[in-house]
Amino acid sequence: MSKTITICPIGFVEKDIINTIADCIEMRCGIDCVVSSRMENPKYAYDEGRCQYDSKLILKNLIKCCPQDALRFMGVTHVDLFVPILKYVFGLSQVEGKCSIISIHRLRPQFYDELADPNLLKTRIEKTVLHELGHSLGLTHCRNRHCVMYSSTKIDHTDRKQPDFCPTCFELLNWLIKKM
Amino acid sequence: MAQKPSILVVDDEAAMRESLRDWLMEDGYEVALASSGKNAITMATEKNFDVILLDLKMPGMDGLEALRGLKDVSPQTEILMMTAYATVDTAVHAMKEGAFDYLVKPFDPEEIEIQIKKIIAHKELILENILLRKKLEEKYQFDEIIGRSDPMQEIFDLIGRVAPTDSTVLITGESGTGKELVAQALHGNSSRCYMPFIAVSCGALPDSLLESELFGYEKGAFTGAENTKRGRFEMADKGTLFLDEIGDISLKTQVDLLRVLQEKEFGRLGGEDTIKVDVRVIAATNRDLPQAIQENRFREDLYYRLNVISIDMPPLRKRKEDIPLLAESFIRKYCLEMNREEAKIAPSSLKLLMDYDWPGNVRELENIIERALVIGRGKEIIANDLPFSSRDIMSESFPKSLKMMEKMHIERILEECGWNISRAARELDIDRQTLYNKIEKYDIKKGES
């Protein structure tokens, strides 16, 4: 298996954002990234009652399209994601699988009635990507508040942590990658 | 909780239970799924879950019925109910039936995270509490006080009867007889056992220091009082205060103490407020308090306040049959501490221990056993490991004159038989009249040996 991560834009996603994600993974995890062709806007996953997109359905679709030789396959979208039991999620990873998805929707400062801030958005994207990738590679939440694997149930939590793994999570991550 | 906390998710909708499982697994929990209340009860019978997330609206057995069943099979598991807006009233009803809390679907991610962490922390606290209680119970059993002799059996019986009361107890006895252990056993077997046991060695402290130790002081009460300090009475609130060496306190402190015992309140040094406390006082002394009263060194009123119930600890020389048991227990304790194989005690050494008079009582025996194990290297404690020889014991305990030997022997047997003349005569193998004659001849009096 190749040790590359495939990034897949779902619907329209700015090139800058995709580059941010690829750079971040390459720099923090030392894993090369490739960008796959864009998937269509996931209308099939839209829930009219909630005005949100069911991330489980999008994940199912990603699983179907996952390149065989990819170490991990990560979808990136602007749509607002939910899982049936929760009001929203920033991202979701397949349990014991290769696929994961992250949403930019709730990472934008504008969602919280704040002014647009490209730097803040970039940092939030980096943290969310590393967090979901960590899950996808087998890490669970970390108790260290500064570690990127610390649970984020709201944006404040994301803002408080660092865009990096704590030494323990980093060591575990490398060990998990080597085993693959 | 060293292992991963385990959670059972019970929901008839696959999408709900699976999305919850995936989310909980990211937090490192071990998650199991059940699609019905019936399934959940079967699973909870086979495995102890820390938390169960239970949907209220399910076909067949509904959440409330399942809740009752789950509480029956696994009462220690905390159950979080999951409900839609329309059934909040039912969820509240479920809480009355024993559910920990309820969550409205879909959850706010933070809300579920907080609820689960709250339950896990609550369970950890309960577990910690159970372990602590167990530790305390072990600590305060009578096991620490060793003795099969009649006098010790009477002490155990007395502790058992006195411990559950709130009465003040005065423990008397020579130094080293285990008065503090009795105080701990009284505390440990009372309803106050989970509250503090505070011991103060009154004799070890100068008068002014003892006062501030007992009652505390306010900031600036005297030079050097830089902060307010709580006294031992305050620390022992709802628990037990053990005042050791009570016979050594000054008359002034006796007055202060008497006031607290009467009023159950006191003030810190330099303070104006009155502090109320609920403290059981246990006092101990090796002094002859009635004698001290005669000599105006101890207040009679305080003596009667303290001496509501008295326990007199027998000296070791009056319960020598306990020596082998005590020695074995100390050998076990110190061998374990020294991480060495349990030593035995040679018969000749045991005889020496039995013959010795033990002025320092059980504490002295403990010290001698510890010393013997440190200096002796064999698997047995031999006579050379002991700090006294049979000759020392003979020269220390026995006079050279034959008459004095006879007098001492008769005194000893009379003491052992509790001055029962017939029994003592039988032990001495003489008739009662001969014994009376010898008592008269040697002027032996009860309690003087």
Interface residues (C-beta under 8 A of the other chain):
Chain A: R50 K56 F82 V83 P84 I85 L86 K87 Y88 V89 L92 S93 V95 H135 T140 H141 S151 T153 K154
Chain B: E13 A15 M16 R17 E18 S19 L20 R21 D22 W23 M25 E26 D27 G28 M82 K105 P106 F107 D108 P109 E110 I112 E113
